[in-house]
Each structure stands twice: as C-alpha cells, then as structure tokens.
Amino acid sequence: MTRIKTALLLAGLTGLFVLVGREVGGVAGLAIALMLALALNGIAYWYGDAIALQMAGARAVDAFDAPALHALVAELAADARLPMPRVYVIDEPSPNAFATGRDPRHAAVAVTTGLLHLLDRHELAGVIAHELAHIKNRDTLIATIAAVLAGAIAALADMAKWALLLGGGQHEEEERNPLVTLLLILVAPVAALLIQLAVSRQREFAADALGARITGDPLALASALQKLELGVARRPMVAANPALASLYIVNPFAGDALGSLFSTHPPIRERIARLLAGSSRPAFVSQWV
C-alpha cells in the first residue's frame, strides 16, 4: 500500500508539473517540463535531503557543537536500532523539527532553536523519537521527494504568472485562454499541497505511536505536542517554505488560518488523544482532551 501511495503521489505531482509547464511554454514547455520532472525525481531521491535542509536553513552540528542534543539523538537511535543520523539545528524561534533522507543510512534530524528552548529533556526525546520513527518507517524518502516537487511546482507556477503578465501565455501553435492559465497558476500550488496531504496524515499517527514505543513515554510526546501547538500558534514560521510543511512534526503555519485549513498534519487534539489512550500512566491535565 505504501508503494502504491508513493507512486500515485509522485505521478500526481509530476502531472501537475507538466501541466504548468505546458501553460508556460506550450508543447515545447510540456516536453521540457516532463524531462525536468523526471530529472527532479532522480535529484530528489539522491539529494533531496540536502535540498530540504538547505531550504530550511539548517546547519550541521556535531558532538562538540551541541553535545547534549547529539548524545540524546545517539541514545534514541540506538534504542530504535537505527544508524546514527546526522544532526542539524535551524536558527528559528518557532519550535519544530523534521527528519529527511532516502533511507536510514542516509538520514538527518533537524530541530529549531525554538524547540530546544521550549521543551524539557523528556519532551525533546519524544520529538526526536517521533522523527526517528519516520526514518525507521522510511517515510522520509517520499516526504522529501514530495517537498522538492511541490517546491518546483510553486516556482513553475510563479514563472507562468510572469509569462502571463508579460504576454507569454499564448503560443503560435494554439491560442491559450489567459483565464485558464491564471486559474492553473492559482490552483497548482494548492493542488500540490493537497496531494501531499493525502498521504502525510496517517504517517504522523504511525510516527507518534512508534516514537512513543521507542522512548516508552507517550506522555512526554503528548506534552511536547501540546507545547508545540501553542508555541507555533504564537510564533509561526513566517519565512518558511510551504513545500516543507509536511516534513515538520507540527504544521509550521498553524498561526495562519489558511495554513491550518490546508494542513498536511492531523489535528494535535487527535494525536494527543491517541497517545494518551496508549499510556498506562495518569494523564496530565490538558485543554485539548
């Protein structure tokens, strides 16, 4: 089922990319967009992690730069029976984290400085375990490829917008309807996000459950999610790339009504409720459940 969903996701995103390419350059644009889409799939597979980390503004840290964080990731990776991933920090006050990489041997975990300042060690362990669960479940490959393609679609749609404004929306071989082009420009980035949404929500529930098993402390992750919900609402990632939204542990645009409407994440309330249902210890008092 995962392979089928992956194939459908990539086919849908590739189709969107080609459709926008046709609006930019007609038949020639379609052919070029198809070749670019195929090339992007290959680039995203081999270098998608580096692209995602660069888009997020992440910087690599080692045991000397961030000893406590590095030691915690190493401890949890050993508990999860995973190779040690590379560790990155994003200088961003909004609390969040994500994992990327094509497989467990080429994986990375990135956390924001806002996350490190907000959570205690148990809660931070819960978040890192959640990201390691994504790596163990091999969610990171599909999420990274989807993020790269979604970002490319947004960039291509922006090119189509300028082509339309500058009179490049019509081609010699056929007359183009500028209203259709405009509609595609507006719809394509949203459609790319919705395609990501179709497969990402269930991955979050599965990663929550496995992350809780890795630490043996579902309440710590539940507490972290509650803090993250409030923290992101207060300080959303204003300058973040929307294509990366599905990678993060919580929607980085939760403070924005439109971002919440098209969130690639399930509601925090439901995620916390599932974690509490799997805990044998008394739950903390929460406004969400």
N, C-alpha and C positions, 0 to 999 in steps of 0.2 A: 504493500500500500504506500509506503514512504517513497519508493522509487517511482510509482505512478504519479503521486502528487508532485514530486520533483520534476518529472518530465512535463507534466501539464503546466506547472508554474513557469518553467523556462520557455516552453512553447508559447505560452500566453505573452510573456514579456518580450520574447523575440518578435512575435507577430505585431505587437504594438510598436516596437522599434522600427520595423519595416514599414508599417502603415504611416508613421510620422515621416519617415524618410521619403516616401512617395509624395507626400504633400510638400516637402521641401524641394525635391528635385525631379518629380515626375517618375517616368520609368527608369531613367538613369539613377535617380535618387533611390528608388526601390532596390535596384541591384546593388548599389553601393552600401545601403543600409543593411541588406541581407549579409553581405560579406563582413561588414563591421560587426553585426550581431554575432555571427559565428566566431569571429576573432575575439570579441569581448567575452564570449563564453569560455574560450580557452584561456584568455588572460585572467579572467575572474577565478578560474579553477586553480591556476598556478600561482597567481599573485594577488588574489582577492583580499587576502588577509593584510598584506602590506598596503593595498589601496584603502581598505576600510580604516586601518589605523592612521594613515596619513590624513584621510578625510576628517577623522575625529580629532586630529591634532595630538595624538598620543606620543609619548616619549618612553623609550625603553628604560627600565630601572633594573639594577642587579642587587645582589645581597649587600653591597656596600652603600648603594644609594638609598635603599628602603629595606633595611634588614628585617623589621618586624613583618611587613607585608610579604616579603619574599619567603620568609620562614613559614608563614601561615599558608601560603599557596603550596609550598613544597609538602607540608604536612598533610593537607587535604588531598593533594594529588596522589600521595602515597596511599591514603585511606581509600581513594576511589580507584586505585590500581591503574593510574594513568601516568604517562611520562610527564616530567615537569614542563609545564607550558612556559613560554616567555611571558614576562610581566611588564605591563605598561601603566603609566599614570597619565591622566588627562588633566591639564590645569584648567579646571572648570568648576565653579562654585555649586552648580546644580548637581545633586547626588545621583549617580547612576553607574552602571558597569555593563560590559558586554564581553563576549568571547568570540573568537574568529579562528579561521584555519581550515584547511581542506581535510585534515584527519588529526587524530590525537598526537601524532609525532610532529605535526607542523602547526601547533595551536598556540594561541596567545590569549591572555586575560588582561583586560584593561579596566581600570577603575578611575573615577574622577576624584579630585582632591576634596570636593564637596562630600563625597561618600565617606572618605577616610575621616573627615572631621565630624560627621553626623553620627556614625554608628559605633557601638562598643565592639569589643573583640568577638563576642559570640554572634552578634548580628552580622558583622563583617564576614565571619566564617560561613554563615548561612548564605550570604550573597555569592561568595566565591564558590561555594559548593554547588549552587544553582548554575553558575557559569561552567563549572567543570562537568556538570550533568549534561549540558548542551554539547560539550566536547565528546563525552562518552557516548551520547546518543547520536553523534555525528550530525547534529542539527546545524553546525557552524558552516558547513560547506554550502548547503542550499541557501541559508540566510545570507551568506556573504555574496554569492553569485547574484541572488535576487537584489541585494542592495546595490551592487555595481551596475546591473542592468537598469534598475529603477532610476539611478542617478543619470545614466546615459540617456534614458528616455526623457527625463526632465530637461537635460541640456539640449537634446534634439528638438523638443517642443519649443524651447526658447529660440532656437535658430529658425524654426518655422514661423514664429511670431515676427521676427525681424524681416524674414523673407516676404511675409505678407505686407508688412508696413512699408517695405521698400519696393513693392511691386513685383516681387519674385515668386508670388504664389500661383502664377499661371505659366503654362508651358506650351511650347509650339505644337506639340503633338495632340494636345487636348486642352479645352477650356476648363479651368478649375473654378469651382464655386467658392468665393472667399468666405462665405458664411460657414461652409462645411470645414474649410481649413481652420477657421477660427474656433469652431466647436471642438475639433480634434486637438488643437493646441491647449484648450482649457481642460478637456476631458482626459487626455492621455496620461498626465502625471497622476491624477486621481485614480484612474483605472489601474495603473501600475501598483499604486499603494494598496488598492483593494485586492489585487491578485496576491500580493504578499500576505495580506490579512487572512486570506482563505486558508493558508496552511500554517500560519505562525501561532495562532492562539492555543491550539492543542499542544504545541511544543512547549509552551510556557507552563502549562499544568504538569506535563510529564517531567520537566526540569525541576519544578518545585518539589515534586514527590521524590525524585531521585536525590536531589540536593539535600532534602531533609533526612534521607536514609544515610547519606554519606557522613553527615555530622551527628546523626542520632538525636537532633534537637530541632524538631519542626517549629517550635515556638520562637526560636531565635530568628528563623527566616520570616515567620509571620510578623514578628515585631519589626524586623528590618523593612518589610514591605509597607507596613503602616507608616513608618517614619519616612520612607521614600515617597509615598503618595503625598504626604503633607509637604515634604521638602521640595519636590518638583513643582507642586502647586504654587509654592511661594517663590521658587526660583527656577522657572523652566529654562531649557536650553534655547535661548533666543537666537543664537547664531548657528545652531546645529544644522547639519544637512538632513533634510527629511528622508532621504533614501536610507539613512542608517537607523531610522526609528525602530524598525523591527528587531534590530540586533540587541538593543538595550534591555535590561531587566524590567524596567518600567517605561511607559511612554514618556519620552523626554519633553513632549509638548503638552503635558497634562494640564498646564495652566491656561491653555488656549482652547476655547470651546470647539473650534473646527477641528483641532488636533485630536480632541477627545472623541469627536464624532467618528473620525476615521482611524481610531487607534488600532494598531496591529496587536494589541495586548488584551487579554480578558480583564474584566473588572477586578481591581485589587480586592474588593469585598469578597468576591467569589474565591479568589486564590487563597486569601486568609482563612476563609471558612473551611476549605478543603484541608488546609494544613492543620487547623485546629481539630478537625474531625479525625485526623490520623494521629493525634497526640494523646498519650495516656495521662499526661500531667494536667493539672488545672490551668485553664487559660487565663491570660492576663485580661484586664478589663479593656475593652476596645469599643470605640464608637462605631466601628464598621460592622460588627457582628453582634 
